[in-house]
Amino acid sequence: MIAFSINLAFILVTVAILAFIFNRGKDLITLVIALELILLSIGILLVSLSFHLDDLVGSTLTLYLLPLAGAESAIALALLVSYYPIRGTLVLK
């Protein structure tokens, strides 16, 4: 069980890092999604290690991490919505 969750977290971080690299900072929505993937993989890793070690610290930390990730994505999307009418595009030049 723990090997699956570690592999899943590693795959999610790899996909997010590749999204950052191949995006080259041009598409803002892709950057926000990649950041959310990184936070999701950290949450998966914390919960699985907490379950494996029979400790509630990782699960408690994840309960603080997930609302933080939600607030971060809400603020980022609000900034994108306010950025679009000014520039007419979400692609950085």
PDB file of N, CA, C and O in Angstrom, chain B, residues numbered from 101:
ATOM      1  N   MET B 101       0.821  -1.206   0.000  1.00  0.00           N
ATOM      2  CA  MET B 101       0.000   0.000   0.000  1.00  0.00           C
ATOM      3  C   MET B 101       0.855   1.256   0.000  1.00  0.00           C
ATOM      4  O   MET B 101       0.579   2.204  -0.736  1.00  0.00           O
ATOM      5  N   ILE B 102       1.895   1.262   0.829  1.00  0.00           N
ATOM      6  CA  ILE B 102       2.718   2.463   0.911  1.00  0.00           C
ATOM      7  C   ILE B 102       3.549   2.653  -0.347  1.00  0.00           C
ATOM      8  O   ILE B 102       3.834   3.782  -0.745  1.00  0.00           O
ATOM      9  N   ALA B 103       3.943   1.525  -0.984  1.00  0.00           N
ATOM     10  CA  ALA B 103       4.727   1.645  -2.221  1.00  0.00           C
ATOM     11  C   ALA B 103       3.882   2.270  -3.324  1.00  0.00           C
ATOM     12  O   ALA B 103       4.388   3.060  -4.121  1.00  0.00           O
ATOM     13  N   PHE B 104       2.603   1.924  -3.377  1.00  0.00           N
ATOM     14  CA  PHE B 104       1.712   2.511  -4.379  1.00  0.00           C
ATOM     15  C   PHE B 104       1.560   4.009  -4.175  1.00  0.00           C
ATOM     16  O   PHE B 104       1.622   4.774  -5.138  1.00  0.00           O
ATOM     17  N   SER B 105       1.363   4.435  -2.943  1.00  0.00           N
ATOM     18  CA  SER B 105       1.155   5.859  -2.690  1.00  0.00           C
ATOM     19  C   SER B 105       2.439   6.663  -2.900  1.00  0.00           C
ATOM     20  O   SER B 105       2.380   7.807  -3.351  1.00  0.00           O
ATOM     21  N   ILE B 106       3.586   6.086  -2.583  1.00  0.00           N
ATOM     22  CA  ILE B 106       4.848   6.777  -2.841  1.00  0.00           C
ATOM     23  C   ILE B 106       5.075   6.903  -4.339  1.00  0.00           C
ATOM     24  O   ILE B 106       5.510   7.949  -4.822  1.00  0.00           O
ATOM     25  N   ASN B 107       4.780   5.833  -5.076  1.00  0.00           N
ATOM     26  CA  ASN B 107       4.921   5.898  -6.528  1.00  0.00           C
ATOM     27  C   ASN B 107       3.946   6.899  -7.142  1.00  0.00           C
ATOM     28  O   ASN B 107       4.302   7.622  -8.072  1.00  0.00           O
ATOM     29  N   LEU B 108       2.731   6.943  -6.632  1.00  0.00           N
ATOM     30  CA  LEU B 108       1.744   7.901  -7.129  1.00  0.00           C
ATOM     31  C   LEU B 108       2.194   9.332  -6.864  1.00  0.00           C
ATOM     32  O   LEU B 108       2.090  10.193  -7.738  1.00  0.00           O
ATOM     33  N   ALA B 109       2.690   9.585  -5.665  1.00  0.00           N
ATOM     34  CA  ALA B 109       3.179  10.926  -5.341  1.00  0.00           C
ATOM     35  C   ALA B 109       4.370  11.299  -6.211  1.00  0.00           C
ATOM     36  O   ALA B 109       4.473  12.440  -6.661  1.00  0.00           O
ATOM     37  N   PHE B 110       5.270  10.352  -6.452  1.00  0.00           N
ATOM     38  CA  PHE B 110       6.419  10.613  -7.301  1.00  0.00           C
ATOM     39  C   PHE B 110       5.998  10.917  -8.735  1.00  0.00           C
ATOM     40  O   PHE B 110       6.561  11.805  -9.375  1.00  0.00           O
ATOM     41  N   ILE B 111       5.007  10.181  -9.240  1.00  0.00           N
ATOM     42  CA  ILE B 111       4.521  10.426 -10.599  1.00  0.00           C
ATOM     43  C   ILE B 111       3.858  11.795 -10.692  1.00  0.00           C
ATOM     44  O   ILE B 111       4.056  12.511 -11.674  1.00  0.00           O
ATOM     45  N   LEU B 112       3.076  12.167  -9.683  1.00  0.00           N
ATOM     46  CA  LEU B 112       2.421  13.487  -9.699  1.00  0.00           C
ATOM     47  C   LEU B 112       3.437  14.625  -9.645  1.00  0.00           C
ATOM     48  O   LEU B 112       3.281  15.627 -10.342  1.00  0.00           O
ATOM     49  N   VAL B 113       4.474  14.479  -8.826  1.00  0.00           N
ATOM     50  CA  VAL B 113       5.506  15.519  -8.759  1.00  0.00           C
ATOM     51  C   VAL B 113       6.260  15.595 -10.081  1.00  0.00           C
ATOM     52  O   VAL B 113       6.586  16.685 -10.551  1.00  0.00           O
ATOM     53  N   THR B 114       6.537  14.444 -10.678  1.00  0.00           N
ATOM     54  CA  THR B 114       7.237  14.435 -11.963  1.00  0.00           C
ATOM     55  C   THR B 114       6.419  15.113 -13.050  1.00  0.00           C
ATOM     56  O   THR B 114       6.955  15.892 -13.837  1.00  0.00           O
ATOM     57  N   VAL B 115       5.129  14.823 -13.097  1.00  0.00           N
ATOM     58  CA  VAL B 115       4.257  15.457 -14.088  1.00  0.00           C
ATOM     59  C   VAL B 115       4.207  16.965 -13.865  1.00  0.00           C
ATOM     60  O   VAL B 115       4.240  17.733 -14.825  1.00  0.00           O
ATOM     61  N   ALA B 116       4.128  17.390 -12.616  1.00  0.00           N
ATOM     62  CA  ALA B 116       4.072  18.822 -12.315  1.00  0.00           C
ATOM     63  C   ALA B 116       5.374  19.519 -12.688  1.00  0.00           C
ATOM     64  O   ALA B 116       5.348  20.621 -13.236  1.00  0.00           O
ATOM     65  N   ILE B 117       6.501  18.899 -12.401  1.00  0.00           N
ATOM     66  CA  ILE B 117       7.783  19.507 -12.748  1.00  0.00           C
ATOM     67  C   ILE B 117       7.948  19.580 -14.262  1.00  0.00           C
ATOM     68  O   ILE B 117       8.449  20.573 -14.789  1.00  0.00           O
ATOM     69  N   LEU B 118       7.523  18.520 -14.964  1.00  0.00           N
ATOM     70  CA  LEU B 118       7.573  18.557 -16.428  1.00  0.00           C
ATOM     71  C   LEU B 118       6.651  19.633 -16.998  1.00  0.00           C
ATOM     72  O   LEU B 118       6.970  20.259 -18.009  1.00  0.00           O
ATOM     73  N   ALA B 119       5.507  19.845 -16.347  1.00  0.00           N
ATOM     74  CA  ALA B 119       4.603  20.919 -16.787  1.00  0.00           C
ATOM     75  C   ALA B 119       5.265  22.278 -16.611  1.00  0.00           C
ATOM     76  O   ALA B 119       5.126  23.150 -17.468  1.00  0.00           O
ATOM     77  N   PHE B 120       5.993  22.471 -15.495  1.00  0.00           N
ATOM     78  CA  PHE B 120       6.722  23.715 -15.298  1.00  0.00           C
ATOM     79  C   PHE B 120       7.803  23.897 -16.347  1.00  0.00           C
ATOM     80  O   PHE B 120       7.974  24.989 -16.889  1.00  0.00           O
ATOM     81  N   ILE B 121       8.533  22.829 -16.634  1.00  0.00           N
ATOM     82  CA  ILE B 121       9.659  22.928 -17.568  1.00  0.00           C
ATOM     83  C   ILE B 121       9.185  23.188 -18.989  1.00  0.00           C
ATOM     84  O   ILE B 121       9.684  24.096 -19.654  1.00  0.00           O
ATOM     85  N   PHE B 122       8.222  22.394 -19.460  1.00  0.00           N
ATOM     86  CA  PHE B 122       7.780  22.536 -20.837  1.00  0.00           C
ATOM     87  C   PHE B 122       6.864  23.730 -21.060  1.00  0.00           C
ATOM     88  O   PHE B 122       6.690  24.170 -22.196  1.00  0.00           O
ATOM     89  N   ASN B 123       6.285  24.252 -20.005  1.00  0.00           N
ATOM     90  CA  ASN B 123       5.442  25.439 -20.121  1.00  0.00           C
ATOM     91  C   ASN B 123       6.287  26.687 -20.318  1.00  0.00           C
ATOM     92  O   ASN B 123       5.890  27.610 -21.030  1.00  0.00           O
ATOM     93  N   ARG B 124       7.439  26.711 -19.692  1.00  0.00           N
ATOM     94  CA  ARG B 124       8.370  27.838 -19.729  1.00  0.00           C
ATOM     95  C   ARG B 124       7.731  29.137 -19.267  1.00  0.00           C
ATOM     96  O   ARG B 124       8.104  30.213 -19.735  1.00  0.00           O
ATOM     97  N   GLY B 125       6.761  29.047 -18.341  1.00  0.00           N
ATOM     98  CA  GLY B 125       6.176  30.240 -17.743  1.00  0.00           C
ATOM     99  C   GLY B 125       5.233  31.006 -18.633  1.00  0.00           C
ATOM    100  O   GLY B 125       4.968  32.180 -18.376  1.00  0.00           O
ATOM    101  N   LYS B 126       4.709  30.372 -19.688  1.00  0.00           N
ATOM    102  CA  LYS B 126       3.857  31.108 -20.617  1.00  0.00           C
ATOM    103  C   LYS B 126       2.374  31.005 -20.284  1.00  0.00           C
ATOM    104  O   LYS B 126       1.674  32.018 -20.313  1.00  0.00           O
ATOM    105  N   ASP B 127       1.881  29.827 -19.972  1.00  0.00           N
ATOM    106  CA  ASP B 127       0.467  29.645 -19.696  1.00  0.00           C
ATOM    107  C   ASP B 127       0.247  29.617 -18.186  1.00  0.00           C
ATOM    108  O   ASP B 127       0.727  28.720 -17.494  1.00  0.00           O
ATOM    109  N   LEU B 128      -0.476  30.599 -17.692  1.00  0.00           N
ATOM    110  CA  LEU B 128      -0.641  30.743 -16.249  1.00  0.00           C
ATOM    111  C   LEU B 128      -1.518  29.661 -15.632  1.00  0.00           C
ATOM    112  O   LEU B 128      -1.289  29.254 -14.493  1.00  0.00           O
ATOM    113  N   ILE B 129      -2.514  29.193 -16.369  1.00  0.00           N
ATOM    114  CA  ILE B 129      -3.398  28.165 -15.824  1.00  0.00           C
ATOM    115  C   ILE B 129      -2.635  26.864 -15.624  1.00  0.00           C
ATOM    116  O   ILE B 129      -2.849  26.162 -14.636  1.00  0.00           O
ATOM    117  N   THR B 130      -1.751  26.542 -16.551  1.00  0.00           N
ATOM    118  CA  THR B 130      -0.948  25.329 -16.417  1.00  0.00           C
ATOM    119  C   THR B 130      -0.028  25.414 -15.206  1.00  0.00           C
ATOM    120  O   THR B 130       0.193  24.414 -14.523  1.00  0.00           O
ATOM    121  N   LEU B 131       0.501  26.584 -14.938  1.00  0.00           N
ATOM    122  CA  LEU B 131       1.354  26.756 -13.760  1.00  0.00           C
ATOM    123  C   LEU B 131       0.571  26.568 -12.463  1.00  0.00           C
ATOM    124  O   LEU B 131       1.076  25.957 -11.522  1.00  0.00           O
ATOM    125  N   VAL B 132      -0.637  27.079 -12.406  1.00  0.00           N
ATOM    126  CA  VAL B 132      -1.468  26.912 -11.213  1.00  0.00           C
ATOM    127  C   VAL B 132      -1.833  25.439 -11.016  1.00  0.00           C
ATOM    128  O   VAL B 132      -1.806  24.941  -9.890  1.00  0.00           O
ATOM    129  N   ILE B 133      -2.171  24.741 -12.099  1.00  0.00           N
ATOM    130  CA  ILE B 133      -2.512  23.326 -12.005  1.00  0.00           C
ATOM    131  C   ILE B 133      -1.300  22.513 -11.570  1.00  0.00           C
ATOM    132  O   ILE B 133      -1.436  21.584 -10.774  1.00  0.00           O
ATOM    133  N   ALA B 134      -0.113  22.851 -12.082  1.00  0.00           N
ATOM    134  CA  ALA B 134       1.099  22.136 -11.681  1.00  0.00           C
ATOM    135  C   ALA B 134       1.394  22.349 -10.200  1.00  0.00           C
ATOM    136  O   ALA B 134       1.805  21.417  -9.508  1.00  0.00           O
ATOM    137  N   LEU B 135       1.189  23.552  -9.718  1.00  0.00           N
ATOM    138  CA  LEU B 135       1.390  23.811  -8.290  1.00  0.00           C
ATOM    139  C   LEU B 135       0.395  23.027  -7.441  1.00  0.00           C
ATOM    140  O   LEU B 135       0.750  22.526  -6.374  1.00  0.00           O
ATOM    141  N   GLU B 136      -0.838  22.919  -7.902  1.00  0.00           N
ATOM    142  CA  GLU B 136      -1.836  22.129  -7.182  1.00  0.00           C
ATOM    143  C   GLU B 136      -1.469  20.644  -7.181  1.00  0.00           C
ATOM    144  O   GLU B 136      -1.702  19.951  -6.191  1.00  0.00           O
ATOM    145  N   LEU B 137      -0.901  20.155  -8.276  1.00  0.00           N
ATOM    146  CA  LEU B 137      -0.461  18.761  -8.313  1.00  0.00           C
ATOM    147  C   LEU B 137       0.645  18.493  -7.306  1.00  0.00           C
ATOM    148  O   LEU B 137       0.669  17.436  -6.675  1.00  0.00           O
ATOM    149  N   ILE B 138       1.550  19.433  -7.153  1.00  0.00           N
ATOM    150  CA  ILE B 138       2.621  19.276  -6.173  1.00  0.00           C
ATOM    151  C   ILE B 138       2.052  19.232  -4.758  1.00  0.00           C
ATOM    152  O   ILE B 138       2.462  18.399  -3.950  1.00  0.00           O
ATOM    153  N   LEU B 139       1.117  20.120  -4.457  1.00  0.00           N
ATOM    154  CA  LEU B 139       0.506  20.120  -3.128  1.00  0.00           C
ATOM    155  C   LEU B 139      -0.316  18.848  -2.887  1.00  0.00           C
ATOM    156  O   LEU B 139      -0.347  18.336  -1.768  1.00  0.00           O
ATOM    157  N   LEU B 140      -0.978  18.339  -3.927  1.00  0.00           N
ATOM    158  CA  LEU B 140      -1.728  17.093  -3.796  1.00  0.00           C
ATOM    159  C   LEU B 140      -0.795  15.920  -3.520  1.00  0.00           C
ATOM    160  O   LEU B 140      -1.100  15.066  -2.688  1.00  0.00           O
ATOM    161  N   SER B 141       0.323  15.875  -4.205  1.00  0.00           N
ATOM    162  CA  SER B 141       1.254  14.760  -3.985  1.00  0.00           C
ATOM    163  C   SER B 141       1.856  14.820  -2.586  1.00  0.00           C
ATOM    164  O   SER B 141       2.093  13.779  -1.973  1.00  0.00           O
ATOM    165  N   ILE B 142       2.106  16.019  -2.074  1.00  0.00           N
ATOM    166  CA  ILE B 142       2.592  16.138  -0.700  1.00  0.00           C
ATOM    167  C   ILE B 142       1.541  15.633   0.286  1.00  0.00           C
ATOM    168  O   ILE B 142       1.874  14.963   1.263  1.00  0.00           O
ATOM    169  N   GLY B 143       0.280  15.951   0.030  1.00  0.00           N
ATOM    170  CA  GLY B 143      -0.800  15.466   0.884  1.00  0.00           C
ATOM    171  C   GLY B 143      -0.925  13.955   0.845  1.00  0.00           C
ATOM    172  O   GLY B 143      -1.114  13.325   1.886  1.00  0.00           O
ATOM    173  N   ILE B 144      -0.823  13.365  -0.334  1.00  0.00           N
ATOM    174  CA  ILE B 144      -0.884  11.904  -0.452  1.00  0.00           C
ATOM    175  C   ILE B 144       0.259  11.263   0.301  1.00  0.00           C
ATOM    176  O   ILE B 144       0.069  10.274   1.008  1.00  0.00           O
ATOM    177  N   LEU B 145       1.443  11.822   0.152  1.00  0.00           N
ATOM    178  CA  LEU B 145       2.615  11.272   0.831  1.00  0.00           C
ATOM    179  C   LEU B 145       2.486  11.380   2.351  1.00  0.00           C
ATOM    180  O   LEU B 145       2.823  10.439   3.070  1.00  0.00           O
ATOM    181  N   LEU B 146       2.001  12.518   2.841  1.00  0.00           N
ATOM    182  CA  LEU B 146       1.837  12.687   4.285  1.00  0.00           C
ATOM    183  C   LEU B 146       0.812  11.719   4.870  1.00  0.00           C
ATOM    184  O   LEU B 146       1.037  11.142   5.934  1.00  0.00           O
ATOM    185  N   VAL B 147      -0.306  11.542   4.180  1.00  0.00           N
ATOM    186  CA  VAL B 147      -1.342  10.646   4.692  1.00  0.00           C
ATOM    187  C   VAL B 147      -0.869   9.196   4.666  1.00  0.00           C
ATOM    188  O   VAL B 147      -1.111   8.447   5.612  1.00  0.00           O
ATOM    189  N   SER B 148      -0.198   8.801   3.591  1.00  0.00           N
ATOM    190  CA  SER B 148       0.252   7.411   3.518  1.00  0.00           C
ATOM    191  C   SER B 148       1.342   7.117   4.547  1.00  0.00           C
ATOM    192  O   SER B 148       1.338   6.053   5.165  1.00  0.00           O
ATOM    193  N   LEU B 149       2.260   8.037   4.731  1.00  0.00           N
ATOM    194  CA  LEU B 149       3.289   7.817   5.747  1.00  0.00           C
ATOM    195  C   LEU B 149       2.707   7.873   7.154  1.00  0.00           C
ATOM    196  O   LEU B 149       3.169   7.161   8.045  1.00  0.00           O
ATOM    197  N   SER B 150       1.709   8.705   7.355  1.00  0.00           N
ATOM    198  CA  SER B 150       1.043   8.754   8.648  1.00  0.00           C
ATOM    199  C   SER B 150       0.339   7.439   8.950  1.00  0.00           C
ATOM    200  O   SER B 150       0.362   6.958  10.083  1.00  0.00           O
ATOM    201  N   PHE B 151      -0.289   6.862   7.928  1.00  0.00           N
ATOM    202  CA  PHE B 151      -0.954   5.577   8.110  1.00  0.00           C
ATOM    203  C   PHE B 151       0.063   4.469   8.356  1.00  0.00           C
ATOM    204  O   PHE B 151      -0.144   3.595   9.198  1.00  0.00           O
ATOM    205  N   HIS B 152       1.160   4.517   7.612  1.00  0.00           N
ATOM    206  CA  HIS B 152       2.175   3.472   7.742  1.00  0.00           C
ATOM    207  C   HIS B 152       2.893   3.529   9.093  1.00  0.00           C
ATOM    208  O   HIS B 152       3.195   2.491   9.682  1.00  0.00           O
ATOM    209  N   LEU B 153       3.161   4.725   9.572  1.00  0.00           N
ATOM    210  CA  LEU B 153       3.863   4.886  10.850  1.00  0.00           C
ATOM    211  C   LEU B 153       2.926   4.892  12.053  1.00  0.00           C
ATOM    212  O   LEU B 153       3.376   4.979  13.195  1.00  0.00           O
ATOM    213  N   ASP B 154       1.619   4.798  11.795  1.00  0.00           N
ATOM    214  CA  ASP B 154       0.601   4.800  12.854  1.00  0.00           C
ATOM    215  C   ASP B 154       0.711   6.060  13.715  1.00  0.00           C
ATOM    216  O   ASP B 154       0.745   5.999  14.944  1.00  0.00           O
ATOM    217  N   ASP B 155       0.763   7.203  13.025  1.00  0.00           N
ATOM    218  CA  ASP B 155       0.910   8.492  13.680  1.00  0.00           C
ATOM    219  C   ASP B 155      -0.071   9.467  13.030  1.00  0.00           C
ATOM    220  O   ASP B 155      -0.260   9.441  11.814  1.00  0.00           O
ATOM    221  N   LEU B 156      -0.684  10.311  13.825  1.00  0.00           N
ATOM    222  CA  LEU B 156      -1.683  11.235  13.294  1.00  0.00           C
ATOM    223  C   LEU B 156      -1.120  12.582  12.871  1.00  0.00           C
ATOM    224  O   LEU B 156      -1.869  13.435  12.396  1.00  0.00           O
ATOM    225  N   VAL B 157       0.164  12.790  13.029  1.00  0.00           N
ATOM    226  CA  VAL B 157       0.745  14.098  12.699  1.00  0.00           C
ATOM    227  C   VAL B 157       0.647  14.381  11.211  1.00  0.00           C
ATOM    228  O   VAL B 157       0.308  15.498  10.819  1.00  0.00           O
ATOM    229  N   GLY B 158       0.935  13.390  10.372  1.00  0.00           N
ATOM    230  CA  GLY B 158       0.865  13.586   8.930  1.00  0.00           C
ATOM    231  C   GLY B 158      -0.543  13.865   8.455  1.00  0.00           C
ATOM    232  O   GLY B 158      -0.750  14.709   7.583  1.00  0.00           O
ATOM    233  N   SER B 159      -1.518  13.164   9.021  1.00  0.00           N
ATOM    234  CA  SER B 159      -2.914  13.408   8.649  1.00  0.00           C
ATOM    235  C   SER B 159      -3.376  14.783   9.112  1.00  0.00           C
ATOM    236  O   SER B 159      -4.113  15.465   8.400  1.00  0.00           O
ATOM    237  N   THR B 160      -2.951  15.184  10.284  1.00  0.00           N
ATOM    238  CA  THR B 160      -3.304  16.507  10.788  1.00  0.00           C
ATOM    239  C   THR B 160      -2.667  17.601   9.937  1.00  0.00           C
ATOM    240  O   THR B 160      -3.300  18.613   9.637  1.00  0.00           O
ATOM    241  N   LEU B 161      -1.434  17.395   9.559  1.00  0.00           N
ATOM    242  CA  LEU B 161      -0.750  18.363   8.702  1.00  0.00           C
ATOM    243  C   LEU B 161      -1.423  18.459   7.334  1.00  0.00           C
ATOM    244  O   LEU B 161      -1.495  19.537   6.745  1.00  0.00           O
ATOM    245  N   THR B 162      -1.911  17.333   6.838  1.00  0.00           N
ATOM    246  CA  THR B 162      -2.631  17.334   5.564  1.00  0.00           C
ATOM    247  C   THR B 162      -3.945  18.089   5.683  1.00  0.00           C
ATOM    248  O   THR B 162      -4.375  18.738   4.729  1.00  0.00           O
ATOM    249  N   LEU B 163      -4.585  18.011   6.843  1.00  0.00           N
ATOM    250  CA  LEU B 163      -5.820  18.768   7.045  1.00  0.00           C
ATOM    251  C   LEU B 163      -5.563  20.274   7.032  1.00  0.00           C
ATOM    252  O   LEU B 163      -6.466  21.048   6.714  1.00  0.00           O
ATOM    253  N   TYR B 164      -4.360  20.695   7.369  1.00  0.00           N
ATOM    254  CA  TYR B 164      -4.002  22.103   7.251  1.00  0.00           C
ATOM    255  C   TYR B 164      -3.527  22.445   5.844  1.00  0.00           C
ATOM    256  O   TYR B 164      -3.685  23.580   5.394  1.00  0.00           O
ATOM    257  N   LEU B 165      -2.950  21.478   5.152  1.00  0.00           N
ATOM    258  CA  LEU B 165      -2.388  21.717   3.826  1.00  0.00           C
ATOM    259  C   LEU B 165      -3.465  21.844   2.748  1.00  0.00           C
ATOM    260  O   LEU B 165      -3.360  22.703   1.873  1.00  0.00           O
ATOM    261  N   LEU B 166      -4.489  21.008   2.799  1.00  0.00           N
ATOM    262  CA  LEU B 166      -5.502  21.014   1.753  1.00  0.00           C
ATOM    263  C   LEU B 166      -6.328  22.302   1.697  1.00  0.00           C
ATOM    264  O   LEU B 166      -6.564  22.799   0.596  1.00  0.00           O
ATOM    265  N   PRO B 167      -6.780  22.867   2.814  1.00  0.00           N
ATOM    266  CA  PRO B 167      -7.450  24.177   2.703  1.00  0.00           C
ATOM    267  C   PRO B 167      -6.513  25.283   2.231  1.00  0.00           C
ATOM    268  O   PRO B 167      -6.938  26.209   1.540  1.00  0.00           O
ATOM    269  N   LEU B 168      -5.252  25.186   2.600  1.00  0.00           N
ATOM    270  CA  LEU B 168      -4.272  26.149   2.101  1.00  0.00           C
ATOM    271  C   LEU B 168      -4.135  26.056   0.586  1.00  0.00           C
ATOM    272  O   LEU B 168      -4.043  27.073  -0.101  1.00  0.00           O
ATOM    273  N   ALA B 169      -4.123  24.831   0.071  1.00  0.00           N
ATOM    274  CA  ALA B 169      -4.049  24.642  -1.378  1.00  0.00           C
ATOM    275  C   ALA B 169      -5.315  25.166  -2.060  1.00  0.00           C
ATOM    276  O   ALA B 169      -5.242  25.758  -3.136  1.00  0.00           O
ATOM    277  N   GLY B 170      -6.461  24.951  -1.440  1.00  0.00           N
ATOM    278  CA  GLY B 170      -7.708  25.476  -2.002  1.00  0.00           C
ATOM    279  C   GLY B 170      -7.738  26.993  -2.021  1.00  0.00           C
ATOM    280  O   GLY B 170      -8.175  27.597  -3.000  1.00  0.00           O
ATOM    281  N   ALA B 171      -7.278  27.606  -0.949  1.00  0.00           N
ATOM    282  CA  ALA B 171      -7.227  29.071  -0.904  1.00  0.00           C
ATOM    283  C   ALA B 171      -6.236  29.609  -1.920  1.00  0.00           C
ATOM    284  O   ALA B 171      -6.487  30.634  -2.555  1.00  0.00           O
ATOM    285  N   GLU B 172      -5.120  28.928  -2.075  1.00  0.00           N
ATOM    286  CA  GLU B 172      -4.120  29.356  -3.059  1.00  0.00           C
ATOM    287  C   GLU B 172      -4.681  29.290  -4.470  1.00  0.00           C
ATOM    288  O   GLU B 172      -4.460  30.201  -5.269  1.00  0.00           O
ATOM    289  N   SER B 173      -5.402  28.226  -4.782  1.00  0.00           N
ATOM    290  CA  SER B 173      -5.961  28.118  -6.132  1.00  0.00           C
ATOM    291  C   SER B 173      -7.083  29.133  -6.341  1.00  0.00           C
ATOM    292  O   SER B 173      -7.241  29.647  -7.448  1.00  0.00           O
ATOM    293  N   ALA B 174      -7.859  29.431  -5.310  1.00  0.00           N
ATOM    294  CA  ALA B 174      -8.920  30.434  -5.440  1.00  0.00           C
ATOM    295  C   ALA B 174      -8.335  31.814  -5.683  1.00  0.00           C
ATOM    296  O   ALA B 174      -8.844  32.570  -6.511  1.00  0.00           O
ATOM    297  N   ILE B 175      -7.268  32.149  -4.966  1.00  0.00           N
ATOM    298  CA  ILE B 175      -6.622  33.447  -5.174  1.00  0.00           C
ATOM    299  C   ILE B 175      -5.978  33.517  -6.549  1.00  0.00           C
ATOM    300  O   ILE B 175      -6.066  34.540  -7.229  1.00  0.00           O
ATOM    301  N   ALA B 176      -5.323  32.419  -6.965  1.00  0.00           N
ATOM    302  CA  ALA B 176      -4.678  32.408  -8.278  1.00  0.00           C
ATOM    303  C   ALA B 176      -5.706  32.531  -9.397  1.00  0.00           C
ATOM    304  O   ALA B 176      -5.483  33.259 -10.364  1.00  0.00           O
ATOM    305  N   LEU B 177      -6.825  31.829  -9.277  1.00  0.00           N
ATOM    306  CA  LEU B 177      -7.851  31.940 -10.315  1.00  0.00           C
ATOM    307  C   LEU B 177      -8.519  33.305 -10.308  1.00  0.00           C
ATOM    308  O   LEU B 177      -8.900  33.805 -11.366  1.00  0.00           O
ATOM    309  N   ALA B 178      -8.670  33.919  -9.138  1.00  0.00           N
ATOM    310  CA  ALA B 178      -9.214  35.277  -9.091  1.00  0.00           C
ATOM    311  C   ALA B 178      -8.261  36.265  -9.767  1.00  0.00           C
ATOM    312  O   ALA B 178      -8.699  37.175 -10.471  1.00  0.00           O
ATOM    313  N   LEU B 179      -6.970  36.083  -9.554  1.00  0.00           N
ATOM    314  CA  LEU B 179      -6.003  36.937 -10.240  1.00  0.00           C
ATOM    315  C   LEU B 179      -6.021  36.712 -11.752  1.00  0.00           C
ATOM    316  O   LEU B 179      -5.866  37.657 -12.526  1.00  0.00           O
ATOM    317  N   LEU B 180      -6.208  35.467 -12.167  1.00  0.00           N
ATOM    318  CA  LEU B 180      -6.295  35.195 -13.601  1.00  0.00           C
ATOM    319  C   LEU B 180      -7.539  35.815 -14.218  1.00  0.00           C
ATOM    320  O   LEU B 180      -7.492  36.331 -15.334  1.00  0.00           O
ATOM    321  N   VAL B 181      -8.651  35.765 -13.494  1.00  0.00           N
ATOM    322  CA  VAL B 181      -9.885  36.364 -14.001  1.00  0.00           C
ATOM    323  C   VAL B 181      -9.745  37.877 -14.114  1.00  0.00           C
ATOM    324  O   VAL B 181     -10.273  38.478 -15.050  1.00  0.00           O
ATOM    325  N   SER B 182      -9.049  38.492 -13.182  1.00  0.00           N
ATOM    326  CA  SER B 182      -8.855  39.937 -13.261  1.00  0.00           C
ATOM    327  C   SER B 182      -7.750  40.305 -14.253  1.00  0.00           C
ATOM    328  O   SER B 182      -7.717  41.437 -14.736  1.00  0.00           O
ATOM    329  N   TYR B 183      -6.857  39.385 -14.561  1.00  0.00           N
ATOM    330  CA  TYR B 183      -5.762  39.633 -15.499  1.00  0.00           C
ATOM    331  C   TYR B 183      -6.237  39.562 -16.949  1.00  0.00           C
ATOM    332  O   TYR B 183      -5.718  40.276 -17.807  1.00  0.00           O
ATOM    333  N   TYR B 184      -7.217  38.708 -17.225  1.00  0.00           N
ATOM    334  CA  TYR B 184      -7.655  38.480 -18.597  1.00  0.00           C
ATOM    335  C   TYR B 184      -8.241  39.723 -19.270  1.00  0.00           C
ATOM    336  O   TYR B 184      -7.861  39.995 -20.409  1.00  0.00           O
ATOM    337  N   PRO B 185      -9.138  40.496 -18.651  1.00  0.00           N
ATOM    338  CA  PRO B 185      -9.676  41.673 -19.353  1.00  0.00           C
ATOM    339  C   PRO B 185      -8.618  42.738 -19.648  1.00  0.00           C
ATOM    340  O   PRO B 185      -8.749  43.489 -20.615  1.00  0.00           O
ATOM    341  N   ILE B 186      -7.592  42.806 -18.836  1.00  0.00           N
ATOM    342  CA  ILE B 186      -6.559  43.811 -19.047  1.00  0.00           C
ATOM    343  C   ILE B 186      -5.700  43.451 -20.255  1.00  0.00           C
ATOM    344  O   ILE B 186      -5.455  44.290 -21.123  1.00  0.00           O
ATOM    345  N   ARG B 187      -5.240  42.190 -20.308  1.00  0.00           N
ATOM    346  CA  ARG B 187      -4.316  41.768 -21.360  1.00  0.00           C
ATOM    347  C   ARG B 187      -4.998  41.131 -22.556  1.00  0.00           C
ATOM    348  O   ARG B 187      -4.452  41.162 -23.659  1.00  0.00           O
ATOM    349  N   GLY B 188      -6.181  40.553 -22.367  1.00  0.00           N
ATOM    350  CA  GLY B 188      -6.876  39.891 -23.460  1.00  0.00           C
ATOM    351  C   GLY B 188      -6.430  38.451 -23.672  1.00  0.00           C
ATOM    352  O   GLY B 188      -6.970  37.761 -24.536  1.00  0.00           O
ATOM    353  N   THR B 189      -5.465  37.993 -22.907  1.00  0.00           N
ATOM    354  CA  THR B 189      -4.980  36.618 -23.006  1.00  0.00           C
ATOM    355  C   THR B 189      -4.383  36.201 -21.677  1.00  0.00           C
ATOM    356  O   THR B 189      -4.047  37.041 -20.842  1.00  0.00           O
ATOM    357  N   LEU B 190      -4.254  34.901 -21.490  1.00  0.00           N
ATOM    358  CA  LEU B 190      -3.618  34.393 -20.282  1.00  0.00           C
ATOM    359  C   LEU B 190      -2.200  33.907 -20.566  1.00  0.00           C
ATOM    360  O   LEU B 190      -1.536  33.364 -19.683  1.00  0.00           O
ATOM    361  N   VAL B 191      -1.742  34.104 -21.793  1.00  0.00           N
ATOM    362  CA  VAL B 191      -0.389  33.703 -22.157  1.00  0.00           C
ATOM    363  C   VAL B 191       0.548  34.867 -21.912  1.00  0.00           C
ATOM    364  O   VAL B 191       0.313  35.978 -22.387  1.00  0.00           O
ATOM    365  N   LEU B 192       1.614  34.606 -21.165  1.00  0.00           N
ATOM    366  CA  LEU B 192       2.593  35.651 -20.914  1.00  0.00           C
ATOM    367  C   LEU B 192       3.514  35.799 -22.114  1.00  0.00           C
ATOM    368  O   LEU B 192       3.889  34.815 -22.750  1.00  0.00           O
ATOM    369  N   LYS B 193       3.865  37.011 -22.407  1.00  0.00           N
ATOM    370  CA  LYS B 193       4.750  37.259 -23.560  1.00  0.00           C
ATOM    371  C   LYS B 193       6.093  37.727 -23.127  1.00  0.00           C
ATOM    372  O   LYS B 193       6.958  37.981 -23.965  1.00  0.00           O
TER     373      LYS B 193
END
